[in-house]
């Protein structure tokens, strides 16, 4: 079943709902609600279901993903539900509440391209990226602009997506470069140069690396890029430079 993706960012929530303060989602154990969504999404593993400010509208926790659905509709919504009055991001609240910490020791960072920060830095970012992903490029530009690469050791895990036909070749050029893979990455992702001069090692076979990275991503519920895992095991989905900055600047 295909989801109809509609962003709910900036959604205006009723003042009546917040008359007594900020709305806090609660887990619902209503069997009728559970049965409805499991029937609507038979191939999706729904871990838990939370209430929202709207009647008959619920937040469905499916792994690392949060979906929204109404028991009177066959549409599924994805995006952020935001209360403009209290400036509360309900989706962010649910993400922090429901997303388990990740054991980063189980991620094979030897397959990554390392951008090592100067000095004795103890912050770490593991970034799953597709070099041709527009959001990944946006994130990488912000990482350089804000000096994140000077505040954290960054491990770039190449995850070329099928929707980008040149992404695998570009990933190969980055990881198999004879000189400076980070410079090649910067050409692609910061300078938006899709034809940099690259000298790659002829005996470099990237297929096993990409297979391992893809398998790791799937095991973590990552099916899109960029996806970032911080040194404390927190998952950050998308080009959320604010969340990344908060992590690297936290004392």
Secondary structure as UniProt FT lines:
FT   TURN            9..10
FT   HELIX           16..18
FT   TURN            19..20
FT   HELIX           31..40
FT   TURN            41..43
FT   STRAND          48..51
FT   TURN            55..56
FT   STRAND          57..62
FT   TURN            63..64
FT   STRAND          65..70
FT   TURN            71..72
FT   STRAND          76..78
FT   STRAND          82..83
FT   TURN            84..87
FT   STRAND          88..89
FT   HELIX           90..98
FT   HELIX           104..106
FT   HELIX           109..111
FT   STRAND          113..115
FT   STRAND          124..129
FT   TURN            131..132
FT   HELIX           134..145
FT   TURN            146..147
FT   HELIX           148..150
FT   STRAND          153..158
FT   TURN            162..163
FT   TURN            165..166
FT   HELIX           167..175
FT   HELIX           181..189
FT   TURN            194..195
FT   TURN            202..203
FT   HELIX           207..219
FT   TURN            220..221
FT   STRAND          227..230
FT   TURN            231..232
FT   STRAND          235..237
FT   HELIX           241..249
//
